[in-house]
Amino acid sequence: MSYLYLVIAIIAEVIATSALKASNGFSILIPSLVTIIGYSIALFCLSLTLKTIPVGIAYAIWSGAGIILISTIGWIFFKQHLDLPAFIGLGLMITGIIVINVFSKSTHL
């Protein structure tokens, strides 16, 4: 169940961060509300995850996956440029998340 909460936290954080960009500095109401609600859901679900997954592991997965997804959304929907070093760095993050989940025995308390 912890990984389900972690996935929900990641999705909520990605939605909130995308809405934050669309809120134009909290000057547009609906995206601003989506941002606040999304981050609230993300932090609540992350807190549930921390009951069984160590904080360092959960946060690494949450933030890494969030960065990867937000970078992809920014690239596709907001037409933000990603250069080769950015793609390499994102690839290393993906590799790190896989290594943690497949090989680490630290993912459960």
N, CA, C and O atoms as CSV, one atom per row, in Angstrom:
chain,resi,resn,atom,element,x,y,z
A,1,MET,N,N,0.821,-1.199,0.000
A,1,MET,CA,C,0.000,0.000,0.000
A,1,MET,C,C,0.866,1.265,0.000
A,1,MET,O,O,0.452,2.303,-0.517
A,2,SER,N,N,2.064,1.177,0.579
A,2,SER,CA,C,2.939,2.340,0.645
A,2,SER,C,C,3.329,2.843,-0.736
A,2,SER,O,O,3.408,4.049,-0.967
A,3,TYR,N,N,3.572,1.911,-1.651
A,3,TYR,CA,C,3.958,2.335,-2.996
A,3,TYR,C,C,2.779,2.953,-3.750
A,3,TYR,O,O,2.980,3.813,-4.608
A,4,LEU,N,N,1.570,2.533,-3.445
A,4,LEU,CA,C,0.394,3.179,-4.034
A,4,LEU,C,C,0.313,4.623,-3.556
A,4,LEU,O,O,0.077,5.527,-4.357
A,5,TYR,N,N,0.507,4.849,-2.245
A,5,TYR,CA,C,0.525,6.212,-1.713
A,5,TYR,C,C,1.642,7.034,-2.350
A,5,TYR,O,O,1.463,8.218,-2.638
A,6,LEU,N,N,2.784,6.406,-2.566
A,6,LEU,CA,C,3.907,7.115,-3.175
A,6,LEU,C,C,3.583,7.503,-4.624
A,6,LEU,O,O,3.907,8.610,-5.054
A,7,VAL,N,N,2.954,6.611,-5.366
A,7,VAL,CA,C,2.556,6.926,-6.744
A,7,VAL,C,C,1.541,8.070,-6.758
A,7,VAL,O,O,1.640,8.980,-7.581
A,8,ILE,N,N,0.575,8.025,-5.853
A,8,ILE,CA,C,-0.410,9.112,-5.756
A,8,ILE,C,C,0.288,10.427,-5.411
A,8,ILE,O,O,-0.039,11.472,-5.974
A,9,ALA,N,N,1.241,10.375,-4.492
A,9,ALA,CA,C,1.991,11.576,-4.109
A,9,ALA,C,C,2.751,12.146,-5.295
A,9,ALA,O,O,2.789,13.362,-5.483
A,10,ILE,N,N,3.350,11.288,-6.086
A,10,ILE,CA,C,4.098,11.739,-7.263
A,10,ILE,C,C,3.160,12.372,-8.284
A,10,ILE,O,O,3.440,13.453,-8.802
A,11,ILE,N,N,2.056,11.708,-8.570
A,11,ILE,CA,C,1.094,12.232,-9.553
A,11,ILE,C,C,0.522,13.565,-9.085
A,11,ILE,O,O,0.416,14.506,-9.872
A,12,ALA,N,N,0.151,13.650,-7.809
A,12,ALA,CA,C,-0.409,14.895,-7.273
A,12,ALA,C,C,0.619,16.023,-7.336
A,12,ALA,O,O,0.273,17.165,-7.639
A,13,GLU,N,N,1.877,15.706,-7.051
A,13,GLU,CA,C,2.931,16.721,-7.100
A,13,GLU,C,C,3.163,17.199,-8.526
A,13,GLU,O,O,3.378,18.390,-8.750
A,14,VAL,N,N,3.124,16.305,-9.476
A,14,VAL,CA,C,3.316,16.673,-10.891
A,14,VAL,C,C,2.149,17.542,-11.373
A,14,VAL,O,O,2.364,18.532,-12.072
A,15,ILE,N,N,0.934,17.180,-11.010
A,15,ILE,CA,C,-0.229,17.996,-11.369
A,15,ILE,C,C,-0.122,19.373,-10.731
A,15,ILE,O,O,-0.368,20.386,-11.385
A,16,ALA,N,N,0.246,19.410,-9.453
A,16,ALA,CA,C,0.363,20.686,-8.736
A,16,ALA,C,C,1.447,21.574,-9.343
A,16,ALA,O,O,1.247,22.779,-9.496
A,17,THR,N,N,2.577,20.993,-9.686
A,17,THR,CA,C,3.664,21.785,-10.261
A,17,THR,C,C,3.297,22.283,-11.655
A,17,THR,O,O,3.635,23.410,-12.016
A,18,SER,N,N,2.619,21.468,-12.432
A,18,SER,CA,C,2.150,21.912,-13.749
A,18,SER,C,C,1.144,23.049,-13.600
A,18,SER,O,O,1.180,24.018,-14.359
A,19,ALA,N,N,0.255,22.933,-12.632
A,19,ALA,CA,C,-0.717,23.995,-12.381
A,19,ALA,C,C,-0.028,25.253,-11.863
A,19,ALA,O,O,-0.469,26.367,-12.144
A,20,LEU,N,N,1.047,25.073,-11.109
A,20,LEU,CA,C,1.794,26.226,-10.615
A,20,LEU,C,C,2.334,27.054,-11.781
A,20,LEU,O,O,2.281,28.283,-11.753
A,21,LYS,N,N,2.850,26.380,-12.797
A,21,LYS,CA,C,3.312,27.077,-14.003
A,21,LYS,C,C,2.142,27.797,-14.661
A,21,LYS,O,O,2.272,28.947,-15.081
A,22,ALA,N,N,1.002,27.124,-14.751
A,22,ALA,CA,C,-0.178,27.709,-15.401
A,22,ALA,C,C,-0.819,28.819,-14.568
A,22,ALA,O,O,-1.560,29.641,-15.108
A,23,SER,N,N,-0.545,28.855,-13.262
A,23,SER,CA,C,-1.166,29.864,-12.392
A,23,SER,C,C,-0.581,31.258,-12.597
A,23,SER,O,O,-1.136,32.248,-12.120
A,24,ASN,N,N,0.548,31.328,-13.313
A,24,ASN,CA,C,1.188,32.620,-13.588
A,24,ASN,C,C,1.431,33.400,-12.293
A,24,ASN,O,O,0.990,34.539,-12.136
A,25,GLY,N,N,2.149,32.746,-11.369
A,25,GLY,CA,C,2.470,33.408,-10.097
A,25,GLY,C,C,1.261,33.572,-9.191
A,25,GLY,O,O,1.120,34.595,-8.521
A,26,PHE,N,N,0.389,32.575,-9.167
A,26,PHE,CA,C,-0.845,32.586,-8.380
A,26,PHE,C,C,-1.774,33.735,-8.767
A,26,PHE,O,O,-2.538,34.217,-7.931
A,27,SER,N,N,-1.719,34.175,-10.014
A,27,SER,CA,C,-2.600,35.255,-10.460
A,27,SER,C,C,-3.852,34.741,-11.177
A,27,SER,O,O,-4.750,35.523,-11.490
A,28,ILE,N,N,-3.914,33.438,-11.435
A,28,ILE,CA,C,-5.093,32.836,-12.072
A,28,ILE,C,C,-5.687,31.844,-11.075
A,28,ILE,O,O,-4.989,30.943,-10.608
A,29,LEU,N,N,-6.953,32.000,-10.748
A,29,LEU,CA,C,-7.580,31.295,-9.627
A,29,LEU,C,C,-7.559,29.774,-9.749
A,29,LEU,O,O,-7.047,29.109,-8.849
A,30,ILE,N,N,-8.089,29.202,-10.816
A,30,ILE,CA,C,-8.248,27.744,-10.909
A,30,ILE,C,C,-6.904,27.017,-10.835
A,30,ILE,O,O,-6.772,26.084,-10.043
A,31,PRO,N,N,-5.907,27.405,-11.626
A,31,PRO,CA,C,-4.618,26.722,-11.486
A,31,PRO,C,C,-3.997,26.906,-10.093
A,31,PRO,O,O,-3.300,26.022,-9.595
A,32,SER,N,N,-4.255,28.049,-9.480
A,32,SER,CA,C,-3.741,28.284,-8.125
A,32,SER,C,C,-4.373,27.318,-7.124
A,32,SER,O,O,-3.686,26.769,-6.263
A,33,LEU,N,N,-5.685,27.114,-7.242
A,33,LEU,CA,C,-6.378,26.168,-6.359
A,33,LEU,C,C,-5.909,24.738,-6.610
A,33,LEU,O,O,-5.730,23.969,-5.666
A,34,VAL,N,N,-5.709,24.375,-7.885
A,34,VAL,CA,C,-5.215,23.042,-8.219
A,34,VAL,C,C,-3.827,22.840,-7.603
A,34,VAL,O,O,-3.514,21.755,-7.113
A,35,THR,N,N,-3.002,23.882,-7.631
A,35,THR,CA,C,-1.668,23.810,-7.035
A,35,THR,C,C,-1.749,23.527,-5.539
A,35,THR,O,O,-1.075,22.624,-5.042
A,36,ILE,N,N,-2.551,24.275,-4.832
A,36,ILE,CA,C,-2.674,24.116,-3.378
A,36,ILE,C,C,-3.239,22.742,-3.023
A,36,ILE,O,O,-2.719,22.067,-2.135
A,37,ILE,N,N,-4.280,22.336,-3.701
A,37,ILE,CA,C,-4.894,21.027,-3.431
A,37,ILE,C,C,-3.935,19.902,-3.805
A,37,ILE,O,O,-3.794,18.931,-3.061
A,38,GLY,N,N,-3.282,20.030,-4.949
A,38,GLY,CA,C,-2.346,18.997,-5.398
A,38,GLY,C,C,-1.187,18.796,-4.441
A,38,GLY,O,O,-0.840,17.661,-4.114
A,39,TYR,N,N,-0.577,19.899,-3.985
A,39,TYR,CA,C,0.526,19.773,-3.037
A,39,TYR,C,C,0.042,19.216,-1.695
A,39,TYR,O,O,0.767,18.469,-1.039
A,40,SER,N,N,-1.163,19.571,-1.291
A,40,SER,CA,C,-1.716,19.030,-0.042
A,40,SER,C,C,-1.887,17.514,-0.133
A,40,SER,O,O,-1.518,16.783,0.786
A,41,ILE,N,N,-2.442,17.059,-1.236
A,41,ILE,CA,C,-2.607,15.610,-1.449
A,41,ILE,C,C,-1.246,14.940,-1.518
A,41,ILE,O,O,-1.044,13.877,-0.930
A,42,ALA,N,N,-0.315,15.550,-2.230
A,42,ALA,CA,C,1.022,14.965,-2.378
A,42,ALA,C,C,1.705,14.800,-1.020
A,42,ALA,O,O,2.255,13.739,-0.726
A,43,LEU,N,N,1.671,15.834,-0.203
A,43,LEU,CA,C,2.344,15.752,1.091
A,43,LEU,C,C,1.633,14.795,2.040
A,43,LEU,O,O,2.282,14.100,2.822
A,44,PHE,N,N,0.302,14.754,1.976
A,44,PHE,CA,C,-0.429,13.804,2.815
A,44,PHE,C,C,-0.070,12.368,2.440
A,44,PHE,O,O,0.228,11.551,3.311
A,45,CYS,N,N,-0.100,12.063,1.147
A,45,CYS,CA,C,0.223,10.700,0.699
A,45,CYS,C,C,1.688,10.367,0.957
A,45,CYS,O,O,2.012,9.227,1.291
A,46,LEU,N,N,2.574,11.346,0.806
A,46,LEU,CA,C,3.978,11.110,1.131
A,46,LEU,C,C,4.133,10.789,2.608
A,46,LEU,O,O,4.933,9.927,2.972
A,47,SER,N,N,3.381,11.468,3.463
A,47,SER,CA,C,3.461,11.181,4.902
A,47,SER,C,C,2.997,9.763,5.224
A,47,SER,O,O,3.536,9.125,6.129
A,48,LEU,N,N,2.000,9.264,4.489
A,48,LEU,CA,C,1.552,7.882,4.687
A,48,LEU,C,C,2.615,6.892,4.218
A,48,LEU,O,O,2.805,5.836,4.821
A,49,THR,N,N,3.299,7.245,3.145
A,49,THR,CA,C,4.378,6.411,2.624
A,49,THR,C,C,5.490,6.248,3.655
A,49,THR,O,O,6.087,5.178,3.775
A,50,LEU,N,N,5.762,7.316,4.395
A,50,LEU,CA,C,6.879,7.314,5.343
A,50,LEU,C,C,6.637,6.427,6.559
A,50,LEU,O,O,7.537,6.236,7.377
A,51,LYS,N,N,5.436,5.888,6.682
A,51,LYS,CA,C,5.181,4.940,7.771
A,51,LYS,C,C,5.938,3.635,7.566
A,51,LYS,O,O,6.293,2.966,8.536
A,52,THR,N,N,6.190,3.263,6.300
A,52,THR,CA,C,6.833,1.975,6.035
A,52,THR,C,C,8.076,2.051,5.155
A,52,THR,O,O,8.854,1.098,5.113
A,53,ILE,N,N,8.279,3.156,4.457
A,53,ILE,CA,C,9.461,3.307,3.611
A,53,ILE,C,C,10.354,4.369,4.245
A,53,ILE,O,O,9.858,5.435,4.610
A,54,PRO,N,N,11.648,4.117,4.387
A,54,PRO,CA,C,12.539,5.113,4.978
A,54,PRO,C,C,12.465,6.450,4.229
A,54,PRO,O,O,12.300,6.486,3.010
A,55,VAL,N,N,12.589,7.534,4.975
A,55,VAL,CA,C,12.411,8.870,4.426
A,55,VAL,C,C,13.368,9.153,3.267
A,55,VAL,O,O,12.953,9.754,2.276
A,56,GLY,N,N,14.604,8.750,3.358
A,56,GLY,CA,C,15.566,9.017,2.292
A,56,GLY,C,C,15.205,8.327,0.998
A,56,GLY,O,O,15.329,8.904,-0.083
A,57,ILE,N,N,14.759,7.090,1.111
A,57,ILE,CA,C,14.370,6.324,-0.072
A,57,ILE,C,C,13.090,6.893,-0.677
A,57,ILE,O,O,13.019,7.120,-1.885
A,58,ALA,N,N,12.081,7.123,0.160
A,58,ALA,CA,C,10.799,7.648,-0.333
A,58,ALA,C,C,10.988,9.019,-0.973
A,58,ALA,O,O,10.434,9.291,-2.039
A,59,TYR,N,N,11.764,9.878,-0.329
A,59,TYR,CA,C,11.957,11.225,-0.868
A,59,TYR,C,C,12.755,11.186,-2.166
A,59,TYR,O,O,12.474,11.948,-3.090
A,60,ALA,N,N,13.742,10.307,-2.241
A,60,ALA,CA,C,14.532,10.189,-3.471
A,60,ALA,C,C,13.648,9.764,-4.641
A,60,ALA,O,O,13.759,10.309,-5.739
A,61,ILE,N,N,12.779,8.797,-4.403
A,61,ILE,CA,C,11.874,8.328,-5.463
A,61,ILE,C,C,10.863,9.418,-5.809
A,61,ILE,O,O,10.622,9.692,-6.984
A,62,TRP,N,N,10.272,10.039,-4.787
A,62,TRP,CA,C,9.255,11.074,-4.989
A,62,TRP,C,C,9.821,12.258,-5.764
A,62,TRP,O,O,9.251,12.684,-6.769
A,63,SER,N,N,10.933,12.777,-5.293
A,63,SER,CA,C,11.488,13.963,-5.956
A,63,SER,C,C,12.078,13.619,-7.317
A,63,SER,O,O,11.909,14.379,-8.270
A,64,GLY,N,N,12.770,12.485,-7.424
A,64,GLY,CA,C,13.358,12.092,-8.708
A,64,GLY,C,C,12.307,11.860,-9.769
A,64,GLY,O,O,12.420,12.367,-10.885
A,65,ALA,N,N,11.286,11.097,-9.428
A,65,ALA,CA,C,10.210,10.834,-10.391
A,65,ALA,C,C,9.486,12.129,-10.748
A,65,ALA,O,O,9.112,12.344,-11.902
A,66,GLY,N,N,9.291,12.987,-9.751
A,66,GLY,CA,C,8.650,14.284,-10.007
A,66,GLY,C,C,9.456,15.135,-10.968
A,66,GLY,O,O,8.900,15.733,-11.889
A,67,ILE,N,N,10.762,15.192,-10.759
A,67,ILE,CA,C,11.632,15.973,-11.641
A,67,ILE,C,C,11.570,15.430,-13.067
A,67,ILE,O,O,11.467,16.194,-14.027
A,68,ILE,N,N,11.633,14.128,-13.195
A,68,ILE,CA,C,11.596,13.508,-14.526
A,68,ILE,C,C,10.275,13.817,-15.228
A,68,ILE,O,O,10.264,14.221,-16.391
A,69,LEU,N,N,9.170,13.627,-14.522
A,69,LEU,CA,C,7.856,13.865,-15.129
A,69,LEU,C,C,7.624,15.340,-15.438
A,69,LEU,O,O,7.105,15.672,-16.504
A,70,ILE,N,N,8.000,16.225,-14.526
A,70,ILE,CA,C,7.822,17.663,-14.748
A,70,ILE,C,C,8.689,18.142,-15.904
A,70,ILE,O,O,8.255,18.964,-16.710
A,71,SER,N,N,9.903,17.634,-15.985
A,71,SER,CA,C,10.777,18.005,-17.108
A,71,SER,C,C,10.165,17.566,-18.427
A,71,SER,O,O,10.223,18.293,-19.418
A,72,THR,N,N,9.581,16.381,-18.438
A,72,THR,CA,C,8.930,15.866,-19.653
A,72,THR,C,C,7.719,16.712,-20.012
A,72,THR,O,O,7.525,17.052,-21.179
A,73,ILE,N,N,6.905,17.054,-19.025
A,73,ILE,CA,C,5.726,17.894,-19.268
A,73,ILE,C,C,6.148,19.276,-19.756
A,73,ILE,O,O,5.560,19.812,-20.695
A,74,GLY,N,N,7.168,19.851,-19.120
A,74,GLY,CA,C,7.665,21.157,-19.561
A,74,GLY,C,C,8.164,21.122,-20.987
A,74,GLY,O,O,7.952,22.062,-21.752
A,75,TRP,N,N,8.821,20.045,-21.340
A,75,TRP,CA,C,9.373,19.879,-22.689
A,75,TRP,C,C,8.255,19.721,-23.721
A,75,TRP,O,O,8.294,20.339,-24.785
A,76,ILE,N,N,7.258,18.888,-23.399
A,76,ILE,CA,C,6.189,18.601,-24.362
A,76,ILE,C,C,5.138,19.708,-24.416
A,76,ILE,O,O,4.805,20.192,-25.498
A,77,PHE,N,N,4.613,20.113,-23.256
A,77,PHE,CA,C,3.466,21.017,-23.233
A,77,PHE,C,C,3.838,22.498,-23.156
A,77,PHE,O,O,3.144,23.342,-23.723
A,78,PHE,N,N,4.930,22.817,-22.457
A,78,PHE,CA,C,5.322,24.213,-22.303
A,78,PHE,C,C,6.445,24.603,-23.255
A,78,PHE,O,O,6.945,25.727,-23.207
A,79,LYS,N,N,6.843,23.661,-24.131
A,79,LYS,CA,C,7.878,23.899,-25.153
A,79,LYS,C,C,9.195,24.403,-24.556
A,79,LYS,O,O,9.880,25.234,-25.153
A,80,GLN,N,N,9.540,23.887,-23.370
A,80,GLN,CA,C,10.801,24.249,-22.738
A,80,GLN,C,C,11.903,23.351,-23.287
A,80,GLN,O,O,11.719,22.145,-23.449
A,81,HIS,N,N,13.029,23.951,-23.566
A,81,HIS,CA,C,14.141,23.254,-24.213
A,81,HIS,C,C,14.906,22.402,-23.205
A,81,HIS,O,O,15.237,22.872,-22.116
A,82,LEU,N,N,15.188,21.152,-23.564
A,82,LEU,CA,C,16.071,20.281,-22.798
A,82,LEU,C,C,17.254,19.933,-23.695
A,82,LEU,O,O,17.078,19.427,-24.803
A,83,ASP,N,N,18.454,20.208,-23.208
A,83,ASP,CA,C,19.636,19.892,-24.005
A,83,ASP,C,C,20.176,18.510,-23.621
A,83,ASP,O,O,19.624,17.835,-22.752
A,84,LEU,N,N,21.250,18.107,-24.275
A,84,LEU,CA,C,21.818,16.784,-24.056
A,84,LEU,C,C,22.190,16.535,-22.592
A,84,LEU,O,O,21.856,15.476,-22.061
A,85,PRO,N,N,22.876,17.480,-21.917
A,85,PRO,CA,C,23.172,17.225,-20.500
A,85,PRO,C,C,21.913,17.024,-19.647
A,85,PRO,O,O,21.929,16.238,-18.701
A,86,ALA,N,N,20.829,17.726,-19.975
A,86,ALA,CA,C,19.566,17.540,-19.242
A,86,ALA,C,C,19.033,16.133,-19.451
A,86,ALA,O,O,18.605,15.482,-18.499
A,87,PHE,N,N,19.056,15.661,-20.690
A,87,PHE,CA,C,18.590,14.299,-20.975
A,87,PHE,C,C,19.468,13.258,-20.292
A,87,PHE,O,O,18.966,12.255,-19.787
A,88,ILE,N,N,20.757,13.490,-20.275
A,88,ILE,CA,C,21.668,12.553,-19.588
A,88,ILE,C,C,21.365,12.528,-18.097
A,88,ILE,O,O,21.279,11.457,-17.495
A,89,GLY,N,N,21.202,13.699,-17.503
A,89,GLY,CA,C,20.879,13.772,-16.078
A,89,GLY,C,C,19.559,13.091,-15.749
A,89,GLY,O,O,19.463,12.372,-14.755
A,90,LEU,N,N,18.549,13.309,-16.569
A,90,LEU,CA,C,17.258,12.650,-16.349
A,90,LEU,C,C,17.392,11.140,-16.500
A,90,LEU,O,O,16.775,10.381,-15.753
A,91,GLY,N,N,18.191,10.709,-17.457
A,91,GLY,CA,C,18.443,9.269,-17.622
A,91,GLY,C,C,19.128,8.674,-16.397
A,91,GLY,O,O,18.810,7.559,-15.981
A,92,LEU,N,N,20.063,9.417,-15.823
A,92,LEU,CA,C,20.721,8.945,-14.602
A,92,LEU,C,C,19.738,8.865,-13.429
A,92,LEU,O,O,19.826,7.964,-12.595
A,93,MET,N,N,18.805,9.816,-13.378
A,93,MET,CA,C,17.774,9.757,-12.329
A,93,MET,C,C,16.905,8.522,-12.492
A,93,MET,O,O,16.612,7.832,-11.516
A,94,ILE,N,N,16.493,8.241,-13.720
A,94,ILE,CA,C,15.688,7.044,-13.977
A,94,ILE,C,C,16.460,5.805,-13.557
A,94,ILE,O,O,15.908,4.908,-12.921
A,95,THR,N,N,17.737,5.757,-13.912
A,95,THR,CA,C,18.581,4.630,-13.519
A,95,THR,C,C,18.647,4.511,-12.003
A,95,THR,O,O,18.548,3.410,-11.461
A,96,GLY,N,N,18.811,5.627,-11.323
A,96,GLY,CA,C,18.865,5.615,-9.862
A,96,GLY,C,C,17.590,5.102,-9.227
A,96,GLY,O,O,17.639,4.325,-8.273
A,97,ILE,N,N,16.458,5.525,-9.739
A,97,ILE,CA,C,15.173,5.057,-9.205
A,97,ILE,C,C,15.029,3.552,-9.419
A,97,ILE,O,O,14.551,2.839,-8.536
A,98,ILE,N,N,15.440,3.075,-10.579
A,98,ILE,CA,C,15.370,1.633,-10.849
A,98,ILE,C,C,16.294,0.868,-9.908
A,98,ILE,O,O,15.897,-0.150,-9.342
A,99,VAL,N,N,17.513,1.347,-9.737
A,99,VAL,CA,C,18.464,0.677,-8.847
A,99,VAL,C,C,17.918,0.611,-7.415
A,99,VAL,O,O,18.009,-0.428,-6.761
A,100,ILE,N,N,17.357,1.710,-6.938
A,100,ILE,CA,C,16.789,1.722,-5.583
A,100,ILE,C,C,15.679,0.690,-5.456
A,100,ILE,O,O,15.651,-0.083,-4.499
A,101,ASN,N,N,14.765,0.677,-6.420
A,101,ASN,CA,C,13.604,-0.206,-6.318
A,101,ASN,C,C,13.914,-1.670,-6.574
A,101,ASN,O,O,13.262,-2.541,-5.998
A,102,VAL,N,N,14.886,-1.962,-7.415
A,102,VAL,CA,C,15.174,-3.348,-7.768
A,102,VAL,C,C,16.204,-3.970,-6.827
A,102,VAL,O,O,16.071,-5.132,-6.443
A,103,PHE,N,N,17.224,-3.207,-6.456
A,103,PHE,CA,C,18.340,-3.804,-5.744
A,103,PHE,C,C,18.444,-3.446,-4.262
A,103,PHE,O,O,19.087,-4.176,-3.508
A,104,SER,N,N,17.838,-2.355,-3.828
A,104,SER,CA,C,18.008,-1.929,-2.432
A,104,SER,C,C,17.109,-2.721,-1.486
A,104,SER,O,O,15.929,-2.946,-1.754
A,105,LYS,N,N,17.694,-3.123,-0.396
A,105,LYS,CA,C,16.930,-3.762,0.673
A,105,LYS,C,C,16.451,-2.718,1.679
A,105,LYS,O,O,15.831,-3.062,2.685
A,106,SER,N,N,16.735,-1.462,1.413
A,106,SER,CA,C,16.369,-0.369,2.313
A,106,SER,C,C,14.997,0.194,2.046
A,106,SER,O,O,14.584,1.143,2.712
A,107,THR,N,N,14.277,-0.361,1.093
A,107,THR,CA,C,12.996,0.223,0.723
A,107,THR,C,C,11.875,-0.066,1.713
A,107,THR,O,O,10.790,0.505,1.602
A,108,HIS,N,N,12.119,-0.933,2.662
A,108,HIS,CA,C,11.126,-1.198,3.720
A,108,HIS,C,C,11.824,-1.151,5.070
A,108,HIS,O,O,12.979,-1.552,5.207
A,109,LEU,N,N,11.098,-0.652,6.059
A,109,LEU,CA,C,11.653,-0.585,7.422
A,109,LEU,C,C,11.778,-1.964,8.024
A,109,LEU,O,O,12.224,-2.102,9.163
